């Protein structure tokens, strides 16, 4: 169903009309948004806000697509050839060979369809886990809803890091800048305002619009949705991209190359063998030619593992589902092949290596130090003097100058905040930045939060950026006029301060006091405390008038005041609702201006030390990563001393090890950067562009890099890394879209778990590749050698014809059907039999199927062929091996050889679980493997003993002697490979 657009309601080109008119026409309001009932009605009428996609392919067409494969074409040729042979022989009875081959083709297609559907279901489930969300106003409440449920008329609340969920007309903005490169190709963020533009304005210049798929780089805003789904600008692009096919991954390409190489080799062998047979045949009748062609088809069928692509997709899908259980959501199946090869993990500190439950622990002012007790977000604890500087609160309460200054610091930090403190079922949590929430909690412990209510009205904001390392808010104060409150890095704020608050008055900030504050900051950072300073200033009358003009839309800046949101027992926050702060009125035509020039001549209130303890499991995870040969780098915006202390506590670096700062990185040339990256594991005061440089330097040194991030500015570094990892809890929607993996718990240990799981998945891919290639090599060598050695092993003497096949085409198809599907798939979910974290990472240029594997494949294939043909020779008279058992006819001896090859391949499942570890290690840990082997054995017994199947596959019943010989000969594959593994372990 097509989405309703603004045009449907008469609001043509909404960017050329006043925002109030658009809002009115869409039947919504800027203050309360749509009602939940109306939103549901519109969603039902217009359909979900999804991009257009190709219609679902019917099951019958997907089934037919399974037949569109060169191997299947060979099998169909075999059907025609078999039918022709049956016709030439007089059309007696039923064309069993043709029907059996046709049945196998259909069964293979059904298996492929089922496996493809499972993989698609896994991808769909993962997509649901990482679906985009948007913040909207409905019934006057702020709600987070899936972006697919946005409807025309919804009021979007935009903030830094959001991905815009639908095309929308801006109503209000506060220094809002949006990255629209996905639509316009323009890399720089575009400043947005609510002012209408001309009806013929190009998309890139529609500054009063935001579009689906673009990213909010800075500021806040409010907009009304005017188009959803296919009617968005992104929807138009999606319709053009429907026919674009995704590029295969390196793993898929390599497997395709292997299959093609095997096909070419076998076609050459088949042509040579068939040509030789026809050249040497005394009778070149139609029957002889058909038999020779059947041999060629048999060789082709034996060589190519037709179930490989489907099995690969299912194994990757199952692996990704297991990763999701470990709380690591991999967005694409193809990313799994990179996880196991990660050699460097670049991790944020806050929330990833630490708990991200920021708690103010100390407050330092001009008059002394106060200690804040209690941890976490529950506002239980006290604020008391720390006269003895021992980190413990004195029994006496705060009083005098220290009480005044601590109150200003904690209240000022709470005011310069976009966070909210809430409680649900006695569980306290912070909505917004954890550091800002720490001020709210500390202020409640102090008991002064209520004194702000009704006194301050927020009228503007100068947002935080990673480059500025500070933010400021503007308040209309009922007592002092207009004030500016700033919060940021102490070194940054100190540079902007000329005075300091002492006992209620602002005095000159001299060098001695500045040095003392700096020393306190260094001391707290050395104790792993994050430090933030709070400063303020009362604006002049001229400056206040400028801010007032901006807040009322009558001057530069065009911001509108938002009433303070009163705190309550359930929710308290900074003195505003984050969705409406410093918003620009819908129809304000004012010229805009940056207010950051007001951040000067500040009064330093004090510095707080905030604790964010390391996660208890992080140190263990770091040690495990090091054991696996993976370097762990901490890249943080925190103070170098804090970063160094946390790194030492976690085992990332020795105490006193080098900490590279962002300032140093900015001055380094490429050679110096390469040297630093090769040595240092800890980086502090780092900006997003520094992350990019670090990633590029590591990759140029041959590393496979995983990079974590949560802010919108981290997205480029996540894209540049081999494995971008976004935070699922604190990460912005933009970073989640840019990342290859999302951590549902923001935990560094989850990354290490994902690396372990990625290695296991890659090992399992190698397992079933080793199994499939060696088993199919055994079939090829059996058929080829059987023809070449037909006279020596007694085949020719017992057939009565010139063209003799050691195995029939139907039997080869049966072998592939029984062994290539179930056991191979079971190996794809095999638990680790090796210590996957006890070896170094895989190098980027390492092949999936390397020389060592090819040696094993050829060895196992040769042993299979020898065991199979040896069994055939043993039971046929006139061969190389003559015993009392050499009395069978060709069909019985061929049945024994056929069964030997099937059982040899089942023994090979145990071999293939590792290149070096014995098959008897962790023998019974994979119940699925044993189940598939048991099922294959039962099916083979049925083919040999059930009369109907005997007719279909030209088999004969075997007695106990036959079975004993067959099992013994088949087990040679196991013993031969065990010997090879012993030699490999000795030589290692």
N, C-alpha and C positions, 0 to 999 in steps of 0.2 A: 504494500500500500504506500502511496506517495505521501511524504510529509507535507503538512501545511506550512506555508511560508507567509512572510509579512505581506507579500503581494496579494495573497488570497483574501486578506482582510482590508485591502485598499491602501496599504502602506507601501506603495511602490517606492523603489530605491530609498530605503529607510535612512541611508546615510545623508540624504539631501534634505531631510525634514527635521524639525525640532524633536528632541527625544520625548518630550511630554506628549506630543501628538502621536508618536509611534506607540507609546505606552497605552494611551487611551484607546487607540484603534485595536490593540491586541487584547483588551479586556483584562488588564492586570494593574497592579499598583507598585510603585517603587518601594514602599515601606513594608508591605506584607506579602507581596508576590501573589501567586495563584493559591487558591485553596487546594488541599489535597484531593478533594472530590473532583474539582475541575481539571487538575493535572491528570488524574486517572482517566477522566472522560476523553481528554485530548489525546492521551497516549493510545487508548483503545481505538480512537477514530483515525489517528494519523499513522500509527505504527511506531515501532522503536526507532530511536535515533542511531541507526546503523548505516554504515556506508554500503552502497550497492555491491552485490557480489553475484557471481554467476549462479544461476539456479542449480539446485541440488541435482546431481547426475543420478538418474534412476539406477536401481540395483542391477537391472538386466544389462544396461549399457556398461556399467563398471565391470560386470562379469565378462562381457565381450572384450573389454579392453585388456583383460588378462591374457587374451589370445593373441594380442598384437605384440608378439615377441618372436625374434628369429628362431629360437629354439622350438617354440610351439609350431612355427611354420614347418620346421623339420619333421616334427612328430606328425603333422597332418600329411606331409609328403609320405611318411612311413605308412599312414593309413591307406593312402591311395595305392602305394606299391604293394602292400599286403593284400588289398582287395583285388588288385590285378593278378597277383600270384594265385589267389583262390579261384579267380575266374578262369585263368589259364589251365588250372588243374581240374577243371570240369565243374566248378561250382557245387561241389558235393558238401552237404551239411551246412553248417553256419560258418561265416568268415570270422573265426574266433580271434585270430591275431588282430584284425582290423578293429573289431569291437572292443577288445581289451585295450588297445592303444588309445582308441577314442575315449573310452571310459576313464583312462588315466589322465588324458588331456583335460577332460571336464572336471575331474576330481582335483587336479592341480589348480585349475582356474578357481574353483570354489575355495580351496585353502588360501590361495592368494587374496581373494576377495575378503575373506574373514579376517586375515592378518592385516590387510590394508584398513579395514574398518576399525579394528582395535587400535591401530596407530592413530587414526583420525580421531577416535573418541578420546584418546589420551591427550592429544593436542588441544581438542576442544575443552577438556577439563582444565588444562593448564591456562588456556586463554581466559576462562572464567575466573581463575584465581588472580590473574593480573589485569583484570578489566579496569578501564579508566573510571574515575569518579569525578563528580563536580559538586561544588557547594552552592546551594540555592536557598532562596527565601520561599517558604510555603506556610501559609497561615501565620505569617509574621515570625516564624521560627527559622533558625539557621539549620539546614539539613545537608548531609552528605549523601548523594544518591548516585547510582551508576549513571554514567554519561549517556548510556543507551536509553535511559528513561527521561531525558530532557524533552520538553515539549515547547512549542512556540508560545511565548508569553511568560516563560519562566524567568525569574530575575536571578542572574548569575552573580555570585560574590567572588571576585578574583583577587588573588594575592600572589606574591612572588613564589615561583616554582610550579604554579598550576599549569596544566595543559587545558586550553580552552576547549570545551566540549561541544560547542555548536556555534554557528554564526550568530553574532549578537550586536545590538546597537548600544554603545556606551551611554550610561546615564550619569555616572560620577567617576572621577579619577583622582588619585593622589600619586603624583610622580610615576604614573603608570607607563612602563615601557614593555613592548612585546616583540619577541623574535618571530618574524614571519618568513624566514628563509625557506621553509617547506612549501610556501605558496609563491613567493615573489623572487626567491634567490638572493635577496638582500641579507647579508650576514649581520649587519648592525641592527640592534634593537631599535624599534620605532616608537617614538614618544606619542602617546595617545591622549586625546582630549574629547569631551563630549560635543564639541562644536560641529555643526553640520557642514558638509562640503557640497560642491556642485554635483548635479545629477550625472554628469559625464566624467566624473573623476575616476581615474584608473584605480584598480584594486590596491596597488602599492601605496597610494596616496590617500586612501580612505581612513583618515586618522581617528574617526569617531566609531570605527567598527573593529571588532575582534572576530577572528575566524577559527573554525574548528581545526585542531591539530597544531595551532601555533602555541608558543610558550610565553608565559609572563616572566620577564627577566627582572622586573623591579616594580615596586609600588603595589598599590591596591586599586580596586575599581568595582563598579557595579554596572551590569549591562542586562538588557532584556533580549531574550532569544528571539530571532526573527526567521531562522531557517534551521531545519534539522535534516538528518539523513541524506538522501540523494540530492536534496535541494541546496546543500551547502556548497561552498566553493571547493572544498576537499572532495565532496561527493562527485562533482563534475570530473575531477581528476581521476578519481577511483574508477569511473566508468571507462575512461580512456585506458586505464592500466589493467583492465580485466584480462586482456589477452597476453600480458607479459608473463613469461614463465620464469620461475626461480632458478638461479644458477646452481648446478649441483655442487656439493661440497667436495673438498679434496679426497675424503674417504670414499664418497660415492664415485668420484672419477677414477680412483685407483681400482676399486672393485670392478667398475665397468671395463677398465683396461685389462684387468686379469681375465675376466670372462671373454673379452674379445681376443686376447692372446691365446687362450685355451681353444677358442673356436677356430682360429686360424690354423693353429698347430694340428688340431684334429682333422680339419677339412683336408689339409695337406696329406696327413697320414691316411685318411680314408680314400682320397683320390689315388694315392700310390698303391694302397692295398687292393682296392677294387680294380684298378688298371692291371696290376700284376696278376690277380686272379683270372681276369678275363683273358689276359694274354696267354696264360699257361693252361687255361681250360681247354680240354679236348672237345667239349660239347658247349657251343655258345648259343644254346637255345634260349628262348624267352625266359624260361624258368631259371636258368643259370644266371642270366643278366639280372633278373629281379632279386635273386638271392644275394648277388654281389652288391646290388644297390641297398638292400636291406642291411647288409653288413656296414656299409658306409653310414647309413642313418644311425645304426646302433652305436657306432663309434662317436658320432656327434652327440647323441643323446647321453652317452656315458661321460663325456668330457665336461659338459657345462652344468654347473649346479643351478638348475632352473629356479629353485626356491630361494636363492640367495638375497635378491632385493627385498622380497617381502619379509624374510626373517630379519634382515638388518633393520628395517623400519620398526618391526615389533620389538626387537631387543632394545633399540634406542628409546622407544616409547615407554617400555617397562622400566628402563633405567631412569628416565626422567620422572616417572611416577614415584620411584623409590627416593629420588632426590627430594621430591616434594614432601615425602614423609619426614625427611630430615630438615624440613622447613627451608629448603633451597628450591625456589621455583625457576626452572630453566625455561625460557620463553620459546626456544626453538630446539627441536630434536637435534639439529645439526651442531648445536653448541656443545653437546656432550663430548664430542671427539676432541675438543680443546681442553676440557677441564683437567684431564689426567696429565697433561703435559705442562701445566703451569709451573714455572720455575721461580717466579717472584710474585708475592702478594703485597700490593701496596694498600695499606689499610688506614682508614681514619682512626682516630683515638676515641672520641666521644661517642658512646652508644654502641660501638663495635667492639673495641677492646675494653671498654668500661661499661658501667651499668646504665648510664644516661639518666640517673636519678639525682640531678644536681641539687646540692644542699649547701646553703651558706653556712660556713663554719666559723669564720672570723670577720670582724669589721674593724678596720683601722682608720682612725681619724686623727686630726691634729692634737686631740687631747688624750688619746690613748687607744687601747684595744678592747674590744668586746668579743665574747665567745657565744656562739649560738649552738645550743644543744639539740639533739634529735637528728635523725636522718630520714631521707625519703620525702614524700610529698605530704604526709600527714602533719598538720600544723601543731604538733605536740612538742614542747620543749620550752626553753627560756633563753633570753638574751641577758647576759650578765657581764660585769667587768672582768678583765683578765689582768689584774694588777701585777701579778707575779710572773707574767709571760710564760706560764707553764702549760697553756692550752686548756686549763680547767677553769670553770666559772667560779667567781667568788660568791660567797653566800649573800653579800649585800647587793641590792637591786641597782640598776642603772640610775644615775642621778647627775644633776648639774650639766656641765658642758658636754660630757661624753654622751649623756642621754639625748641631748638636743642634736648632736652631730650624727649619732647612730640612727636616730629617727629620720633625719633628712636623707641619709644614705639609703636606708631600706625603703622609705616611702618614695624617694626619687627614682630608685631602680624599679619599683613596682609601677610607677607612673610611666616610665619610659619602656613600655612593654606592650606586646600584642597578645600575651598569653592569658589564659583563664584557668583558675583553680576550681575544680569541681569534686564532688563526692557522690558516690553511688553505692548504696548498701555498705556505708562506712569505709569504703575504699576510696582514697583520695587519688586524683590524677590531674595531670596538667595538660590542657589543650593548647598546643603551641610550643614555642621553644622552651626546652627544659631549663635553660639558664635563666630565662625571664621568669619562669615559674618559681625558681628558687627564691627570687626576691619576694614574690607574693606570699610564699610559705613563711619566710623569715619575718615579713611585716606582720603577719597574723600572730606569730609567736610573740612579737613585741607588743601586740595589742593596739596598734595605732592605725590600722587600716580603716576603721570606721570614721576617723577624724577627717578623712579626705572627702567623704561622701557629701555632695551638695556644695562643696567649696570650689572645685575645679571643673572646668569644661574644656574638653580637648578640642583644639581648633586647627591643628596642623601637625604634620610629621615630616621629618627628613629621614628617609628609611636607611637602615643599615645596608651596607654593601661590604663585600670581602675586601675591596680596595680601601675603603674609608676606615674600616674596623671600628665603627661607632654609629650610633643612631641618636636622633634628638626628637623630642615631641614639644609641641607648643600648647600651652594651657592658658585659658583665661581664669585668673585667680581672683576670687572675690575680695581679697585683702590687698594684693600687691599689683594688680593689673595683669599684664601678659608676661609669662615666664617661659623660658626655654630650659628643658631638662635633658641632659645628655648622659648616655651610658656607653662605655666602650673600653678598649684596651687602655690600661693606665698610662703607658708611654705616649699613646696618641692624645689622650685627654690632657696630660700634663703640659704638652706643647701648646695647648689652647687655653690654659689657665694662667691667670695673672694674680688671682687672689685665692684665699683658702678660708673656709668657714671655721671660726674659733668662737665657741660659746655664744652662738647666735649672731655673730657679726662677721663681715667679710674683711679680712686683713690681707696685707700683701704676702704673696707666696714667695718667700725668699729662698735662696739657694740651699740653705741649711735644711729647711723644712721639706723642700722638694727632694733633697738627697735622702732624708729620713724615710719619706714615703716610698722612694725608689728602693731603698734597702729592705723595707717591709715587703714590697712586691717580690723582690728576689728571694727573700726568706720563705715566703709563702709558696712561691713557685717551686723552690727546692724541696718543699714538703708535699709536692704533687697537688697543690691547690691551684685552681684556675682563678686568676685575678681579674676583676672588673672594677673600674672607677666610675663614680657618679659625680657629675658637676652640674651647675645651673647658672642662670643669670636672668635678672629682671630686664626686660627689653625697654628701650627708650620709648618716649611717646611716639616719635616718628616711626620707629620700627613696629610698635604695637598697631599703629594705624595701617601700616602696610599689611601686616598679618590679618588685621580685621577686614581690610579690603579684599584680600585673597579669600578669606573664609566666607565672605558674602558674595563673592563673584563679581566684585566691582573694581578689581585691580589686578595686578600681576599675580599670577599663580592660580587664580580661579578655584579656591577650595571652599568648601562649605562646612560650617561647624556641625559637629555631631554631639548631641547631648550625652553627658556621662551616663554610663550604665551602672546603676546602683549595685553594690554587692549584696549578697544574700547568704543565708546559711548554706545554700546549695551550690551557688556559683559566685565566685568573686574574681575580679581580674583587674587589669589596668582600667583607667577611668574612661573607658569607651567600649563600644562594640567593635571588634576588629573588622567587621565587614563594612562599616560606614565611616571610619575615621578619615578625617581630612579629605572628604569626598568633594568632587567638583559638581556643582549643580548642573542639571541636564541641559539647560539652555544658556549657560554662561558664555559670553563671547570674549571674555577677558584674555589678555595676553599672559602667557605663562612665564614663570621665572623660578630659578633654583633658589631655595631658601638657605642653602648651606653656608652662605656668607654671614649668617647670624651666629655661627658657631665660633665665637672668639671672645676674648676677655671673660672667660668663664670663671666661676667660683668653685674650687675643688671642695667637694663635700667629704669624700673619703674613698677607701678601697675595700672591697670585700674579697675574701678568699673562699672559693666554692670547691667542695670536694666532689669528685666523681670517681668512686673507687673502681679499680679494675674488676672485671668479671672474674670470679674464682676459676672458671674453666678456661679463661684465655691463656694463662701461662702454660697449662697442659697442652692446649692447641698449638701454641707457638713452638713448644718443644717437639711436638709431633711433626709439625711442618719442617723444622730443621732436620729431624731424623730422615725425612723424605727428600732432603736435598733442596728444599724450597726456602728461599730467602724471604723474610718478612720485613717490610719497610713500614714504619709509622710516619704518616704524613698528616700533620695537624696544623691548625691555625693558632694553637696555644703557645704560651711562652716557652722558650727553649728549655728552661730549667724544669718546667712541668713535664714536658715531653721526655726529657732525659731521665727523670725520675721514674715515670710510668714505664718507659722502655726497659729500664734496668730491673724494675720489679717483675716485669713479664718475661725477662730473659731475652729481650730483643737486642740488647746491647749491653756491654760492660758499663759499670758505673764510671762516669767521667769520659765516656766515649764521645766522639765528635757528634755534635748536633748541627746540621746545616740549616741556616735560616733562609727565608725567602729573600731577604735583602742580599745575602751572599749569592744566591742563585741568579738574581737579576744582574749581577756584575760578572758572572762567569761566561767565558767563551765556550765553544763546544768541547774543546779538549779538556778544559778544567771541569766542565760538567760531567764528562765521561769518567774522569778520575774520581770525582766526588761520588757519583752514583755507584761506581764499582766498590767504594769503601764504606760509605756511611749508610746506616740503617734508620736514622732518625732525622726527620725534617720538621722544622717548626716555623710558625709565622708564615705559612705558605699560602700563596694565592692560587686561584684556579689555573692561571697560565703557567705557573711553575709545575703543576701536576702534569700538564701536557708535555713540558720539556723533559720531565723525569721519565714519563712513559716512552717518549721517542728515543731517549738516550738508552734506556734499558733494552728496547726492541732492537736498536742498532747494534747492541752487543750480543744479540742472538737469544735473548730471553723471551719466554712466553709470559706475558704480564697480565695479572689480574689487578684491577683497580676498583676500589670502593668509592662511593660518593652518595651524597644525599641532597645537596643543594643544586639549584638550576645551573649554576656556573660549573658544576662538576660534569655536566653532560658531555662536553667535548672530550674530556679526558677519558670518560667511560667509553665513548665511541672509538677513541684512538687505541685503547687497550685491547688485547686479545680477548679478554673476558671482563666486560664491564659489570660491576656488581652494585646494584642499588639497594638502599635500605627500605624494607617494606613498611616499617612503622614511621620513621622520621623522614624518609625520602620523599621528594616531590614527585609529582606525576611525570614531570619532564625527565628526571633521572631514571624513573622506572621504564619509560619508553625507550630511553637511550641504551639501557643496560641489556646484557645478554642473560643476566640472572638477577633475581630479586630475593633478598633474605627476608623471610617472613618474620624473623625474630631479631634482626639487626645484630646478630651475634657473630663475632669473628670465628668462634669454634665451628659454626655452621659452614663457613668457607672451607675450612680444613676438612670437614666431613664431606663436603662436595668434591674436593680434590680426590679424597680417598675413593668416593663412589665413582667419580669419573675415571680413575685408574682401573677400578674393577670392571666398569662397563667396557672400557677399551680392551682389557684383558679378555673379557668374554667374547668380544667381537673377534679377537685373534683366535680364541678357542674354536669357535664354530667355523671360522675360515680355514683353520688348520685341519679340522675334521672334514669339512666338505671337499677341500682341494685334495687332501690325501686319499679320501675314499673314492672320489671320482677319478683320480689318477690310477688307483687300483683297478677300476673298471676299464679304463682305456688300455692299460698295459695288459690286462687279462684278454680283452678282445683282440688287440693287435698281436700279442705274443701267441695267442691260441691259433690264429690264422697262420702266422709264420712257422710255428712249430707243430702244425697239424699232423704232419707225417710222423714226427718223432714221438708224440705223446699218444698216438693211436687213434686220433680223430679221423683221419682219412680212411684208415682200414675199416672203420666201423660205420661209416656213413654211406658209402656207395655213391657219392657224388663228388664233383671237383671242388665245390664251394662248401666249406664246413664252418659253422659258427660255434665257438665254444659256449656262448650264451645267446639266447634268442632275444630279439628286440623287446618282446613283451616282458621277459625276465629282467632286462636292464631297467626298463621303465618301473617295474615293481620295486627293484632295489632302490632307485632314486626316491620313489614315493614313500617307502617305509623308513628309510634312514635319513633322508635329507630334510624332513620336516620336523617331526617330533623331537628326536634327539638333538638336532641342531638348535632348535628353539629352546630346549631345556638347558643347553649349555649357555645360552644367552642370559639366563638368570642364575648361573652357577655361583655359589659363595666362593670367596677367595680361598685358593689353596696355597697361595704364596703370601708373603708379607709385602703387600703392595706399597706400603709406606717405608719400606726398608731399602728402597733403591732410588737412584736419582731420577729426575723427571725425564720423560721422553723428549728427545731433541726434535725441533720443528721439521728437520729434513729426514727423520727416520721414517722408513717405509713401514706400512702395516704388515705387508708380507715381505719380509727381508730375506737375505741369503740363508740365514740359519733355518728359517721356516721352510724355505724351498728344499733344503737338504732333507729335513724331516719328512716333508711331503713326498719326495721321490723315494726315500727309504721305505716308508710305510706302504706306498703304492706298489713298490717292487715286491715287498714281502707278501702283500695281499695277492698279487698276481701269481707269485710262486706257489703260495698255499692253495689257491683256487685251481690252477692248472695241475699242481701236484696231486690234488684230490681226484681230478678228472683222469689223470694218467693212472693213478693207483687202481681205480675201479674198471678201467678199460683194458681189454686184452691187446697185446701187440705194442705196448708203449715202452717207455724207458724203465718204468718201475713194474716189475712182474712179481706178484705174490699170489697167495691163494685167494685173495680178494679180487683179482683182476679177471672177473667173469661176467660183469654186468653189460647190459646193452647200453647204447648211447644215451637214451632218454634217462635211464636211472643214474648213470655216471654224471650226466649233465646236471641232474637235479641235485646230486651231492655237491658238485662244484658250485652251483648256484647258491645253495644253502651255506656253503663255506664262505662265500664272498659276503653274504648278508651278515653272518655272525662275525666275520672278521671286521666289518665296519662297525658293528655294535661294540666289539672289544676296543675298537679305535676311539670310541667316545671316552673311554677311561684314559687312553693315551693323551688325547688332545686337550685335556684340562690344564696341562702345563708342559712347557718345553723342557723343564729340568726336574721338577718335583715328581716323585714316584706316583704312579697311578693308584697305589695302595694308601697314599696319604690322604686323609679326609675322604675316605672312600664312600661313606654313606651319608654325606651332608646334603646331597641334592636329591630330594625325594622325587622331583619332577623328572630328573634324568633316569633314575631307576624305573620310574613308571613308564616312561617312553620306551626304554629298552625292553622291559617285560612285555609291553604291548606289541612291539615289533617282533619279538620272539614268537608270541602266540599267533600273530598273523602269518609268519613264515611257516610255522607248523601247519596251519590251516591250508596254506597254498600247497604244501607237500602232501598232505594226507586227505583233504576233502575232495571227493571225486569231481564235483562241479568245477572247483578251482584247478584241479589237475588238468582238466580239459582246456581250460582257458590259458594256462601257463605252460602246458606241455611238460608236466612234472609226473613223477612216479613216487609211490610210497617208499620210505626208507626203513630198514630194520634197525635194531639197537646197535649193531656193529657199525652200520653206516653213520648213525648219529654220533657214536663215540669218536670215530675217525674225523668227522666233520668238525666237531667241537675242538678236538685236539689241534687240527690243522689251522682252524680259525684263530686259536689262541696264540699262534706263533707271532701274530702282529703285536700282541701285548708284550711278549717276552723280548722280541727284537727291539722294540722301542724302549723297554726298561733298560736293556743293555746300552743303548745309545745314550740314555739319560745319565747312567752311571759314568760313562766316559766323559760326557759333557761336564758333570760336576767335578770330576777329577782334574780336568784340564782347566777349569775356571780359575 
